[in-house]
Amino acid sequence: MRGETAKAAGEALLRRLRRLVARAAAVKGSDRKQLLALLDDIETTRRGLQRECAAIEGEMRQATVRTTAIGAYLRNSQAGRGRRHN
């Protein structure tokens, strides 16, 4: 499971993205250097968020597998004792 530090890192990335969007709204279209720096920062933040999403997706997949295994174990244990599960 993701720890508190991983959760905090994800929250920090989202806060950074919000700041970058606000900064993008204030940049003038003629300031090429600032726009390039902003694009780079946004791309770096986007990659970080994608990594976080992939980690969460992996955890969700693992939780689904565990849930399925627990259900199979439950059905098996009830069948062994002669109970029926509706």
FENGI-V617260 format. One record per pair of residues at least 12 apart in sequence whose ideal C-beta (glycine too) atoms are under 7 Angstrom apart, sorted by sequence separation. I is the first residue (numbers start at 1). J is the second residue. If there is no record, write none. Layout:
i->I j->J
i->I j->J
This chain:
i->24 j->38
i->23 j->38
i->20 j->38
i->20 j->41
i->20 j->42
i->20 j->45
i->17 j->45
i->16 j->45
i->13 j->45
i->17 j->49
i->13 j->48
i->13 j->49
i->13 j->52
i->10 j->52
i->2 j->55
i->2 j->59
i->1 j->59
